[in-house]
Amino acid sequence: MQTMAPPLDAHLIRKDFPILQREIHGHPLVYLDSAASAQRPRQVIDREREIGRTLHANVHRSVHTLANETTAAFERTRDRVASFINANRREEIVFTRGTTESLNIVARCWAEKFMQRGERIVLTRMEHHANLVPWIRLAKSHGFELSYIDYDSDYRLDMESFEKSLTPNTRLVAVAHASNVLGTVNPIREITKAAHEIGAYVVVDGAQAAPHLPIDMQNLDADFYAFSAHKMLGPTGVGVLYGKYDLLNDMDPWMTGGEMINRVSYFDVSYAGLPHKFEAGTPHITGVIAFHEAIEYLDKLGMANIADHEVELSAYALRKLTELPFITLYGPSTAEDRTAVFSFNVQGVLPDDIAQLLDADGVAVRTGHHCAQPLVEAFGCSSTVRASGYLYNTKKDIDSLIESLKRAYSLFAS
């Protein structure tokens, strides 16, 4: 579980991030694309280099000193993740390549095995493709029913719509903890309680929440929870699937091959216990070990402090963005219960054109449908600009975004 920490000082934190000292086109870098991938502090970068110099060996196989040390470091990260999210047992932590793979494991290894034709999967209309496409695919191939929870006029989950979706044949609820487009933070504890009351299970896409909010599995009570290291200051190619022990234990493996077996003959196989049953082949060893350093960094700052900082940053950004008459903003109108994600369009200007002009000022944002195409198309467009902040962003970064937007709009308006 996260520890107490002094209040967050983003200006001081920035010194730990070498890339934030860069200039882009002669301007200081203003990085507002953390929803896509967060930057890494020097502590994580240095740890990755150290692993390559002193700790490179395969894990869970050999008995020589280097292999034993590497395996121990790898497994320490599992313990650290379990503690960070307050899992019941270390065996409930499965390392994957990312949130997408984690969610696909649940779809393939749990839903395919335990769901029956005609049973319902409840989703929200704000899901990332990673928590949408696997369920559409299964519905088509296995005859499952899909139902979607609406959002209200302020882009918050419509809980009345959710309650109506919980029919006797509802078997699974798949929901984002926080939207990567809207910033909306969904009430996971309330959702899991209602779902469990009718015997349904809950899988949560936590990619946009785990980096920003305190996460406690005992409180949220989700059956499965998925997140990625690269969105929380860690390396790319590392993800986590948390699953309740009994559920994971009853599931068949995702992939087969080395490491995940108990015994193999020429005609039969028995699988290893948790969590190794789901970790076939050589994992991203360096990434997993370095992820420990990222969690240490977040824990030192305090996740509650990070959340408070983002509320303050969001309130400032919302005020500044809504003062611009040429901006159409999508997402909750208040900073509470949202992350620092701001999707918007500029009147009469294509998102890619805006992004290129912002980049000329050193301001990095993302454009597109953000892997949430149905949601963005529901806005009446095919693309938006998205600015996303994190623990190292300051109000000065928001000011730079606003001034750059004004210049860009002025250029096109003229």
LOFI-139482 format. One record per residue (C-alpha): residue number from 1; residue in one letter; z, y, x. Coordinates in Angstrom, 3 decimals, decimal comma. Example, Ala and Ser with C-alpha at 12.3 -4.5 7.8 and 13.67 -1.06 7.14 Angstrom:
<pts>
+------+------+----------+----------+----------+
| resi | resn |       c3 |       c2 |       c1 |
+------+------+----------+----------+----------+
|    1 |    A |    7,800 |   -4,500 |   12,300 |
|    2 |    S |    7,140 |   -1,060 |   13,670 |
+------+------+----------+----------+----------+
</pts>
This chain:
<pts>
+------+------+----------+----------+----------+
| resi | resn |       c3 |       c2 |       c1 |
+------+------+----------+----------+----------+
|    1 |    M |    0,000 |    0,000 |    0,000 |
|    2 |    Q |   -0,641 |    3,559 |    1,138 |
|    3 |    T |    2,139 |    5,394 |    2,932 |
|    4 |    M |    3,393 |    8,943 |    2,466 |
|    5 |    A |    1,665 |   11,556 |    4,613 |
|    6 |    P |    1,762 |   15,332 |    5,155 |
|    7 |    P |   -0,663 |   17,503 |    3,151 |
|    8 |    L |   -4,290 |   17,246 |    4,183 |
|    9 |    D |   -5,789 |   19,935 |    6,443 |
|   10 |    A |   -9,582 |   19,569 |    6,232 |
|   11 |    H |  -10,164 |   22,152 |    8,983 |
|   12 |    L |   -8,068 |   20,097 |   11,396 |
|   13 |    I |   -9,608 |   16,818 |   10,232 |
|   14 |    R |  -13,106 |   18,057 |   11,008 |
|   15 |    K |  -12,294 |   17,977 |   14,726 |
|   16 |    D |  -12,170 |   14,169 |   14,492 |
|   17 |    F |  -15,802 |   13,977 |   13,348 |
|   18 |    P |  -18,206 |   14,595 |   16,245 |
|   19 |    I |  -21,294 |   14,790 |   14,032 |
|   20 |    L |  -19,857 |   17,773 |   12,161 |
|   21 |    Q |  -20,183 |   19,758 |   15,376 |
|   22 |    R |  -23,976 |   19,403 |   15,224 |
|   23 |    E |  -26,401 |   22,142 |   14,327 |
|   24 |    I |  -29,370 |   21,491 |   12,046 |
|   25 |    H |  -32,291 |   23,905 |   12,382 |
|   26 |    G |  -29,991 |   26,329 |   14,178 |
|   27 |    H |  -27,264 |   26,191 |   11,503 |
|   28 |    P |  -23,907 |   24,393 |   11,509 |
|   29 |    L |  -24,202 |   21,071 |    9,682 |
|   30 |    V |  -22,826 |   21,173 |    6,156 |
|   31 |    Y |  -22,655 |   17,503 |    5,212 |
|   32 |    L |  -22,568 |   17,041 |    1,435 |
|   33 |    D |  -23,908 |   13,508 |    1,121 |
|   34 |    S |  -20,766 |   11,397 |    1,479 |
|   35 |    A |  -21,413 |    9,574 |   -1,800 |
|   36 |    A |  -24,347 |    7,959 |    0,012 |
|   37 |    S |  -22,469 |    7,329 |    3,250 |
|   38 |    A |  -19,429 |    8,980 |    4,764 |
|   39 |    Q |  -19,342 |   10,186 |    8,351 |
|   40 |    R |  -17,141 |    8,350 |   10,854 |
|   41 |    P |  -14,258 |    9,796 |   12,851 |
|   42 |    R |  -14,135 |    9,346 |   16,611 |
|   43 |    Q |  -11,348 |    6,785 |   16,180 |
|   44 |    V |  -13,758 |    4,426 |   14,412 |
|   45 |    I |  -16,652 |    5,224 |   16,768 |
|   46 |    D |  -14,442 |    4,604 |   19,816 |
|   47 |    R |  -13,142 |    1,349 |   18,369 |
|   48 |    E |  -16,687 |    0,067 |   17,855 |
|   49 |    R |  -17,508 |    0,840 |   21,488 |
|   50 |    E |  -14,310 |   -0,800 |   22,691 |
|   51 |    I |  -15,080 |   -3,972 |   20,756 |
|   52 |    G |  -18,478 |   -4,218 |   22,416 |
|   53 |    R |  -16,930 |   -3,808 |   25,863 |
|   54 |    T |  -13,862 |   -6,013 |   25,554 |
|   55 |    L |  -13,820 |   -8,165 |   22,431 |
|   56 |    H |  -17,227 |   -9,683 |   21,693 |
|   57 |    A |  -17,093 |  -13,338 |   20,646 |
|   58 |    N |  -17,722 |  -15,307 |   17,472 |
|   59 |    V |  -14,838 |  -15,810 |   15,047 |
|   60 |    H |  -13,120 |  -18,885 |   13,581 |
|   61 |    R |  -14,897 |  -21,274 |   15,959 |
|   62 |    S |  -13,985 |  -21,487 |   19,640 |
|   63 |    V |  -10,523 |  -21,794 |   21,187 |
|   64 |    H |  -11,058 |  -19,718 |   24,312 |
|   65 |    T |   -9,072 |  -16,511 |   24,779 |
|   66 |    L |  -11,858 |  -14,088 |   23,831 |
|   67 |    A |  -12,654 |  -15,984 |   20,635 |
|   68 |    N |   -8,985 |  -16,189 |   19,676 |
|   69 |    E |   -8,497 |  -12,465 |   20,243 |
|   70 |    T |  -11,603 |  -11,588 |   18,237 |
|   71 |    T |  -10,614 |  -13,863 |   15,365 |
|   72 |    A |   -7,126 |  -12,368 |   15,307 |
|   73 |    A |   -8,541 |   -8,827 |   15,176 |
|   74 |    F |  -10,975 |   -9,842 |   12,412 |
|   75 |    E |   -8,198 |  -11,359 |   10,320 |
|   76 |    R |   -5,931 |   -8,355 |   10,895 |
|   77 |    T |   -8,500 |   -6,301 |    9,010 |
|   78 |    R |   -8,261 |   -8,716 |    6,099 |
|   79 |    D |   -4,487 |   -8,247 |    6,067 |
|   80 |    R |   -4,934 |   -4,475 |    6,283 |
|   81 |    V |   -7,352 |   -4,381 |    3,368 |
|   82 |    A |   -5,054 |   -6,565 |    1,272 |
|   83 |    S |   -2,174 |   -4,195 |    1,951 |
|   84 |    F |   -4,305 |   -1,079 |    1,378 |
|   85 |    I |   -5,301 |   -2,120 |   -2,143 |
|   86 |    N |   -2,045 |   -4,000 |   -2,867 |
|   87 |    A |   -3,640 |   -7,394 |   -3,401 |
|   88 |    N |   -1,383 |  -10,331 |   -4,178 |
|   89 |    R |   -2,650 |  -12,486 |   -1,312 |
|   90 |    R |   -4,800 |  -12,063 |    1,775 |
|   91 |    E |   -7,042 |  -14,882 |    0,507 |
|   92 |    E |   -8,157 |  -12,571 |   -2,298 |
|   93 |    I |  -10,082 |  -10,447 |    0,220 |
|   94 |    V |  -13,645 |  -11,626 |    0,892 |
|   95 |    F |  -15,795 |   -9,804 |    3,433 |
|   96 |    T |  -19,394 |   -9,184 |    2,368 |
|   97 |    R |  -22,276 |   -6,939 |    3,428 |
|   98 |    G |  -21,355 |   -4,286 |    0,864 |
|   99 |    T |  -20,566 |   -3,513 |   -2,759 |
|  100 |    T |  -23,980 |   -4,737 |   -3,885 |
|  101 |    E |  -23,473 |   -8,195 |   -2,416 |
|  102 |    S |  -19,919 |   -8,342 |   -3,759 |
|  103 |    L |  -21,084 |   -7,675 |   -7,319 |
|  104 |    N |  -23,908 |  -10,175 |   -6,999 |
|  105 |    I |  -21,383 |  -12,816 |   -5,926 |
|  106 |    V |  -19,465 |  -12,272 |   -9,162 |
|  107 |    A |  -22,678 |  -12,476 |  -11,181 |
|  108 |    R |  -23,988 |  -15,601 |   -9,488 |
|  109 |    C |  -20,783 |  -17,477 |   -8,744 |
|  110 |    W |  -18,601 |  -16,575 |  -11,709 |
|  111 |    A |  -20,776 |  -15,483 |  -14,642 |
|  112 |    E |  -23,463 |  -18,125 |  -14,155 |
|  113 |    K |  -20,827 |  -20,850 |  -14,012 |
|  114 |    F |  -18,346 |  -19,766 |  -16,644 |
|  115 |    M |  -20,269 |  -17,760 |  -19,254 |
|  116 |    Q |  -22,123 |  -19,295 |  -22,189 |
|  117 |    R |  -25,361 |  -18,287 |  -23,897 |
|  118 |    G |  -24,754 |  -15,571 |  -26,490 |
|  119 |    E |  -21,605 |  -14,209 |  -24,849 |
|  120 |    R |  -21,444 |  -10,462 |  -24,294 |
|  121 |    I |  -21,331 |   -8,396 |  -21,118 |
|  122 |    V |  -20,121 |   -4,835 |  -21,679 |
|  123 |    L |  -21,392 |   -2,136 |  -19,300 |
|  124 |    T |  -21,327 |    1,651 |  -19,228 |
|  125 |    R |  -24,352 |    3,933 |  -19,302 |
|  126 |    M |  -23,301 |    5,442 |  -15,975 |
|  127 |    E |  -23,589 |    2,291 |  -13,836 |
|  128 |    H |  -25,215 |    2,167 |  -10,406 |
|  129 |    H |  -28,070 |   -0,350 |  -10,209 |
|  130 |    A |  -25,793 |   -2,633 |   -8,164 |
|  131 |    N |  -23,620 |   -3,085 |  -11,275 |
|  132 |    L |  -26,523 |   -3,058 |  -13,698 |
|  133 |    V |  -29,451 |   -5,090 |  -12,384 |
|  134 |    P |  -27,481 |   -8,337 |  -11,750 |
|  135 |    W |  -26,323 |   -8,364 |  -15,383 |
|  136 |    I |  -29,761 |   -7,530 |  -16,798 |
|  137 |    R |  -31,177 |  -10,381 |  -14,741 |
|  138 |    L |  -28,531 |  -12,808 |  -15,990 |
|  139 |    A |  -28,967 |  -11,687 |  -19,589 |
|  140 |    K |  -32,673 |  -12,462 |  -19,352 |
|  141 |    S |  -32,260 |  -15,823 |  -17,634 |
|  142 |    H |  -29,121 |  -17,118 |  -19,377 |
|  143 |    G |  -29,244 |  -15,546 |  -22,824 |
|  144 |    F |  -26,243 |  -13,236 |  -22,431 |
|  145 |    E |  -25,896 |  -10,193 |  -24,676 |
|  146 |    L |  -25,633 |   -6,716 |  -23,117 |
|  147 |    S |  -23,702 |   -3,867 |  -24,722 |
|  148 |    Y |  -23,359 |   -0,332 |  -23,350 |
|  149 |    I |  -20,449 |    2,099 |  -23,576 |
|  150 |    D |  -21,534 |    5,684 |  -24,257 |
|  151 |    Y |  -20,200 |    8,825 |  -22,618 |
|  152 |    D |  -19,172 |   11,939 |  -24,519 |
|  153 |    S |  -20,484 |   15,510 |  -24,365 |
|  154 |    D |  -18,374 |   16,157 |  -21,253 |
|  155 |    Y |  -19,706 |   13,043 |  -19,489 |
|  156 |    R |  -16,470 |   11,100 |  -19,875 |
|  157 |    L |  -16,389 |    7,507 |  -21,048 |
|  158 |    D |  -16,259 |    7,289 |  -24,842 |
|  159 |    M |  -13,294 |    5,010 |  -25,356 |
|  160 |    E |  -14,022 |    4,656 |  -29,071 |
|  161 |    S |  -17,413 |    3,242 |  -28,095 |
|  162 |    F |  -15,635 |    0,909 |  -25,685 |
|  163 |    E |  -13,230 |   -0,380 |  -28,317 |
|  164 |    K |  -16,156 |   -1,133 |  -30,654 |
|  165 |    S |  -17,894 |   -3,100 |  -27,916 |
|  166 |    L |  -14,974 |   -5,531 |  -27,587 |
|  167 |    T |  -16,152 |   -8,172 |  -30,035 |
|  168 |    P |  -14,901 |  -11,774 |  -30,168 |
|  169 |    N |  -17,859 |  -12,916 |  -28,031 |
|  170 |    T |  -17,195 |  -10,337 |  -25,284 |
|  171 |    R |  -16,647 |  -12,257 |  -22,053 |
|  172 |    L |  -17,026 |   -9,671 |  -19,286 |
|  173 |    V |  -16,681 |   -5,906 |  -18,804 |
|  174 |    A |  -18,506 |   -4,486 |  -15,757 |
|  175 |    V |  -17,636 |   -0,868 |  -15,055 |
|  176 |    A |  -17,755 |    1,725 |  -12,289 |
|  177 |    H |  -14,371 |    3,109 |  -11,317 |
|  178 |    A |  -16,127 |    6,399 |  -10,534 |
|  179 |    S |  -19,711 |    7,432 |  -11,214 |
|  180 |    N |  -21,892 |    8,144 |   -8,199 |
|  181 |    V |  -23,902 |   10,639 |  -10,290 |
|  182 |    L |  -21,344 |   12,321 |  -12,540 |
|  183 |    G |  -18,161 |   12,025 |  -10,509 |
|  184 |    T |  -16,422 |   10,775 |  -13,666 |
|  185 |    V |  -13,361 |    8,621 |  -12,938 |
|  186 |    N |  -12,991 |    5,949 |  -15,579 |
|  187 |    P |   -9,605 |    4,712 |  -16,908 |
|  188 |    I |   -9,681 |    1,258 |  -15,360 |
|  189 |    R |   -6,131 |    0,280 |  -16,246 |
|  190 |    E |   -6,764 |    1,100 |  -19,923 |
|  191 |    I |  -10,052 |   -0,799 |  -19,819 |
|  192 |    T |   -8,582 |   -3,932 |  -18,224 |
|  193 |    K |   -5,660 |   -3,973 |  -20,648 |
|  194 |    A |   -7,949 |   -3,845 |  -23,685 |
|  195 |    A |  -10,369 |   -6,393 |  -22,230 |
|  196 |    H |   -7,635 |   -8,856 |  -21,309 |
|  197 |    E |   -6,156 |   -8,636 |  -24,801 |
|  198 |    I |   -9,306 |  -10,270 |  -26,198 |
|  199 |    G |   -9,656 |  -12,733 |  -23,311 |
|  200 |    A |  -12,428 |  -10,895 |  -21,449 |
|  201 |    Y |  -12,619 |  -10,395 |  -17,690 |
|  202 |    V |  -13,243 |   -7,161 |  -15,790 |
|  203 |    V |  -15,323 |   -6,520 |  -12,668 |
|  204 |    V |  -15,105 |   -3,028 |  -11,175 |
|  205 |    D |  -17,604 |   -1,269 |   -8,928 |
|  206 |    G |  -15,173 |    0,626 |   -6,732 |
|  207 |    A |  -17,671 |    1,993 |   -4,207 |
|  208 |    Q |  -17,121 |    5,602 |   -5,282 |
|  209 |    A |  -13,384 |    5,307 |   -5,929 |
|  210 |    A |  -11,902 |    3,374 |   -3,003 |
|  211 |    P |  -12,738 |    6,175 |   -0,513 |
|  212 |    H |  -11,204 |    8,880 |   -2,700 |
|  213 |    L |   -8,315 |    7,542 |   -4,794 |
|  214 |    P |   -5,206 |    5,403 |   -4,311 |
|  215 |    I |   -6,202 |    1,865 |   -5,307 |
|  216 |    D |   -3,554 |   -0,605 |   -6,471 |
|  217 |    M |   -4,753 |   -3,964 |   -7,731 |
|  218 |    Q |   -1,399 |   -4,796 |   -9,285 |
|  219 |    N |   -1,621 |   -1,667 |  -11,402 |
|  220 |    L |   -5,354 |   -1,736 |  -12,211 |
|  221 |    D |   -5,227 |   -5,479 |  -12,937 |
|  222 |    A |   -9,008 |   -5,865 |  -12,496 |
|  223 |    D |  -10,174 |   -9,430 |  -12,087 |
|  224 |    F |  -12,752 |   -8,419 |   -9,462 |
|  225 |    Y |  -13,076 |   -5,187 |   -7,482 |
|  226 |    A |  -15,872 |   -4,346 |   -5,016 |
|  227 |    F |  -16,219 |   -1,606 |   -2,394 |
|  228 |    S |  -17,950 |   -0,728 |    0,898 |
|  229 |    A |  -16,651 |    0,285 |    4,312 |
|  230 |    H |  -19,370 |    2,855 |    5,049 |
|  231 |    K |  -18,300 |    5,084 |    2,164 |
|  232 |    M |  -14,732 |    5,172 |    3,492 |
|  233 |    L |  -15,285 |    6,232 |    7,132 |
|  234 |    G |  -16,174 |    2,732 |    8,324 |
|  235 |    P |  -19,296 |    0,961 |    9,599 |
|  236 |    T |  -22,324 |    0,074 |    7,503 |
|  237 |    G |  -22,970 |   -3,534 |    6,562 |
|  238 |    V |  -19,351 |   -4,331 |    5,643 |
|  239 |    G |  -18,086 |   -4,732 |    2,111 |
|  240 |    V |  -15,115 |   -6,202 |    0,297 |
|  241 |    L |  -14,890 |   -8,353 |   -2,774 |
|  242 |    Y |  -11,381 |   -8,571 |   -4,171 |
|  243 |    G |  -10,886 |  -11,318 |   -6,716 |
|  244 |    K |   -7,830 |  -12,831 |   -8,293 |
|  245 |    Y |   -6,985 |  -16,006 |   -6,416 |
|  246 |    D |   -7,414 |  -18,492 |   -9,254 |
|  247 |    L |  -10,785 |  -17,023 |  -10,231 |
|  248 |    L |  -12,147 |  -17,115 |   -6,693 |
|  249 |    N |  -10,764 |  -20,597 |   -6,184 |
|  250 |    D |  -12,673 |  -21,927 |   -9,194 |
|  251 |    M |  -15,977 |  -20,350 |   -8,136 |
|  252 |    D |  -18,700 |  -22,067 |   -6,141 |
|  253 |    P |  -19,916 |  -20,467 |   -2,892 |
|  254 |    W |  -22,435 |  -17,650 |   -2,792 |
|  255 |    M |  -24,282 |  -18,927 |    0,290 |
|  256 |    T |  -23,993 |  -22,183 |    2,171 |
|  257 |    G |  -24,207 |  -22,968 |    5,860 |
|  258 |    G |  -21,876 |  -22,587 |    8,799 |
|  259 |    E |  -18,221 |  -21,579 |    8,582 |
|  260 |    M |  -17,793 |  -22,116 |    4,822 |
|  261 |    I |  -17,441 |  -25,903 |    4,880 |
|  262 |    N |  -14,550 |  -28,327 |    4,981 |
|  263 |    R |  -16,529 |  -31,500 |    5,689 |
|  264 |    V |  -20,245 |  -32,338 |    5,738 |
|  265 |    S |  -21,942 |  -35,711 |    5,767 |
|  266 |    Y |  -25,660 |  -36,401 |    5,481 |
|  267 |    F |  -25,256 |  -36,821 |    1,731 |
|  268 |    D |  -22,264 |  -34,705 |    0,676 |
|  269 |    V |  -20,282 |  -31,550 |    1,405 |
|  270 |    S |  -16,851 |  -30,157 |    0,584 |
|  271 |    Y |  -16,132 |  -26,460 |    0,945 |
|  272 |    A |  -13,517 |  -24,529 |    2,870 |
|  273 |    G |  -10,657 |  -22,820 |    1,112 |
|  274 |    L |  -10,390 |  -19,117 |    0,351 |
|  275 |    P |  -11,618 |  -16,742 |    1,554 |
|  276 |    H |  -13,910 |  -18,576 |    3,999 |
|  277 |    K |  -15,750 |  -20,389 |    1,207 |
|  278 |    F |  -17,604 |  -17,117 |    0,560 |
|  279 |    E |  -18,195 |  -16,085 |    4,180 |
|  280 |    A |  -21,043 |  -18,303 |    5,357 |
|  281 |    G |  -22,557 |  -17,668 |    8,772 |
|  282 |    T |  -21,602 |  -15,171 |   11,438 |
|  283 |    P |  -20,228 |  -12,017 |    9,797 |
|  284 |    H |  -20,522 |   -8,396 |   10,934 |
|  285 |    I |  -17,636 |   -8,950 |   13,349 |
|  286 |    T |  -17,658 |   -5,551 |   15,043 |
|  287 |    G |  -17,935 |   -3,780 |   11,694 |
|  288 |    V |  -15,057 |   -5,677 |   10,105 |
|  289 |    I |  -12,749 |   -5,091 |   13,071 |
|  290 |    A |  -13,648 |   -1,374 |   13,248 |
|  291 |    F |  -13,060 |   -1,063 |    9,496 |
|  292 |    H |   -9,374 |   -1,596 |   10,289 |
|  293 |    E |   -9,419 |    1,723 |   12,168 |
|  294 |    A |  -11,002 |    3,498 |    9,200 |
|  295 |    I |   -8,298 |    2,210 |    6,875 |
|  296 |    E |   -5,638 |    3,273 |    9,332 |
|  297 |    Y |   -7,155 |    6,755 |    9,383 |
|  298 |    L |   -7,233 |    7,000 |    5,587 |
|  299 |    D |   -3,709 |    5,653 |    5,278 |
|  300 |    K |   -2,427 |    8,163 |    7,815 |
|  301 |    L |   -3,890 |   11,011 |    5,766 |
|  302 |    G |   -2,618 |    9,479 |    2,529 |
|  303 |    M |   -4,946 |    8,593 |   -0,330 |
|  304 |    A |   -2,975 |   10,736 |   -2,767 |
|  305 |    N |   -3,486 |   13,700 |   -0,431 |
|  306 |    I |   -7,199 |   12,962 |   -0,201 |
|  307 |    A |   -7,404 |   12,866 |   -3,992 |
|  308 |    D |   -5,507 |   16,169 |   -4,270 |
|  309 |    H |   -7,822 |   17,777 |   -1,723 |
|  310 |    E |  -10,869 |   16,673 |   -3,680 |
|  311 |    V |   -9,474 |   18,031 |   -6,927 |
|  312 |    E |   -9,045 |   21,418 |   -5,247 |
|  313 |    L |  -12,501 |   21,221 |   -3,687 |
|  314 |    S |  -14,032 |   20,137 |   -7,009 |
|  315 |    A |  -12,396 |   22,974 |   -8,946 |
|  316 |    Y |  -13,798 |   25,480 |   -6,477 |
|  317 |    A |  -17,269 |   23,919 |   -6,505 |
|  318 |    L |  -17,366 |   23,730 |  -10,307 |
|  319 |    R |  -16,466 |   27,397 |  -10,597 |
|  320 |    K |  -19,081 |   28,441 |   -8,048 |
|  321 |    L |  -21,860 |   26,249 |   -9,434 |
|  322 |    T |  -21,304 |   27,269 |  -13,055 |
|  323 |    E |  -21,588 |   30,913 |  -12,025 |
|  324 |    L |  -25,230 |   30,296 |  -11,103 |
|  325 |    P |  -27,324 |   30,859 |  -14,264 |
|  326 |    F |  -30,260 |   28,814 |  -12,941 |
|  327 |    I |  -28,223 |   25,604 |  -12,456 |
|  328 |    T |  -27,952 |   22,721 |  -14,932 |
|  329 |    L |  -24,889 |   20,697 |  -13,942 |
|  330 |    Y |  -24,152 |   17,125 |  -15,030 |
|  331 |    G |  -20,599 |   15,777 |  -15,076 |
|  332 |    P |  -17,098 |   16,590 |  -16,365 |
|  333 |    S |  -16,323 |   20,283 |  -16,675 |
|  334 |    T |  -12,847 |   19,972 |  -15,133 |
|  335 |    A |  -11,808 |   18,854 |  -11,662 |
|  336 |    E |   -9,077 |   16,463 |  -12,768 |
|  337 |    D |  -10,055 |   12,815 |  -13,078 |
|  338 |    R |  -13,310 |   13,243 |  -11,165 |
|  339 |    T |  -14,491 |   12,946 |   -7,598 |
|  340 |    A |  -16,229 |   15,719 |   -5,651 |
|  341 |    V |  -19,721 |   14,653 |   -6,769 |
|  342 |    F |  -22,002 |   17,303 |   -8,288 |
|  343 |    S |  -25,412 |   16,410 |   -9,662 |
|  344 |    F |  -27,554 |   19,297 |  -10,832 |
|  345 |    N |  -31,037 |   20,690 |  -11,244 |
|  346 |    V |  -32,401 |   24,124 |  -10,459 |
|  347 |    Q |  -34,453 |   25,775 |  -13,154 |
|  348 |    G |  -38,170 |   25,497 |  -12,465 |
|  349 |    V |  -37,804 |   23,918 |   -9,004 |
|  350 |    L |  -38,258 |   20,274 |   -8,023 |
|  351 |    P |  -35,135 |   18,628 |   -6,540 |
|  352 |    D |  -36,963 |   17,602 |   -3,342 |
|  353 |    D |  -38,091 |   21,202 |   -2,789 |
|  354 |    I |  -34,511 |   22,407 |   -3,188 |
|  355 |    A |  -33,230 |   19,757 |   -0,774 |
|  356 |    Q |  -35,767 |   20,717 |    1,887 |
|  357 |    L |  -34,824 |   24,375 |    1,653 |
|  358 |    L |  -31,134 |   23,506 |    1,818 |
|  359 |    D |  -31,819 |   21,349 |    4,859 |
|  360 |    A |  -33,456 |   24,340 |    6,541 |
|  361 |    D |  -30,040 |   26,009 |    6,216 |
|  362 |    G |  -28,257 |   22,943 |    7,617 |
|  363 |    V |  -27,008 |   21,783 |    4,190 |
|  364 |    A |  -27,432 |   18,024 |    3,638 |
|  365 |    V |  -27,663 |   16,809 |    0,024 |
|  366 |    R |  -29,397 |   13,925 |   -1,709 |
|  367 |    T |  -32,124 |   13,905 |   -4,355 |
|  368 |    G |  -33,538 |   11,212 |   -6,628 |
|  369 |    H |  -32,133 |    9,062 |   -9,408 |
|  370 |    H |  -29,310 |    7,913 |   -7,110 |
|  371 |    C |  -29,786 |    4,245 |   -8,041 |
|  372 |    A |  -28,818 |    5,122 |  -11,613 |
|  373 |    Q |  -32,265 |    5,586 |  -13,100 |
|  374 |    P |  -31,402 |    5,026 |  -16,798 |
|  375 |    L |  -28,585 |    7,568 |  -16,596 |
|  376 |    V |  -30,651 |   10,258 |  -14,898 |
|  377 |    E |  -33,574 |    9,736 |  -17,270 |
|  378 |    A |  -31,146 |   10,239 |  -20,167 |
|  379 |    F |  -30,717 |   13,809 |  -18,844 |
|  380 |    G |  -34,411 |   14,367 |  -19,586 |
|  381 |    C |  -35,499 |   14,294 |  -15,949 |
|  382 |    S |  -36,391 |   11,777 |  -13,265 |
|  383 |    S |  -34,362 |   13,245 |  -10,406 |
|  384 |    T |  -31,443 |   15,520 |   -9,586 |
|  385 |    V |  -29,929 |   17,182 |   -6,559 |
|  386 |    R |  -26,554 |   15,698 |   -5,639 |
|  387 |    A |  -23,950 |   17,345 |   -3,429 |
|  388 |    S |  -20,945 |   15,148 |   -2,651 |
|  389 |    G |  -17,838 |   16,166 |   -0,747 |
|  390 |    Y |  -15,116 |   14,270 |    1,037 |
|  391 |    L |  -11,909 |   14,754 |    2,986 |
|  392 |    Y |  -13,623 |   16,742 |    5,773 |
|  393 |    N |  -15,316 |   19,271 |    3,483 |
|  394 |    T |  -13,940 |   22,768 |    2,941 |
|  395 |    K |  -14,500 |   25,641 |    0,558 |
|  396 |    K |  -16,644 |   27,173 |    3,292 |
|  397 |    D |  -19,022 |   24,226 |    2,895 |
|  398 |    I |  -19,258 |   24,957 |   -0,820 |
|  399 |    D |  -19,940 |   28,622 |   -0,062 |
|  400 |    S |  -22,762 |   27,575 |    2,271 |
|  401 |    L |  -24,239 |   25,399 |   -0,480 |
|  402 |    I |  -24,071 |   28,234 |   -3,018 |
|  403 |    E |  -25,650 |   30,821 |   -0,726 |
|  404 |    S |  -28,416 |   28,405 |    0,223 |
|  405 |    L |  -29,095 |   27,646 |   -3,445 |
|  406 |    K |  -29,351 |   31,352 |   -4,187 |
|  407 |    R |  -31,870 |   31,834 |   -1,377 |
|  408 |    A |  -33,890 |   28,832 |   -2,466 |
|  409 |    Y |  -34,056 |   29,920 |   -6,090 |
|  410 |    S |  -34,906 |   33,480 |   -5,096 |
|  411 |    L |  -37,789 |   32,206 |   -2,985 |
|  412 |    F |  -39,291 |   30,206 |   -5,844 |
|  413 |    A |  -38,563 |   32,836 |   -8,481 |
|  414 |    S |  -40,449 |   35,428 |   -6,450 |
+------+------+----------+----------+----------+
</pts>
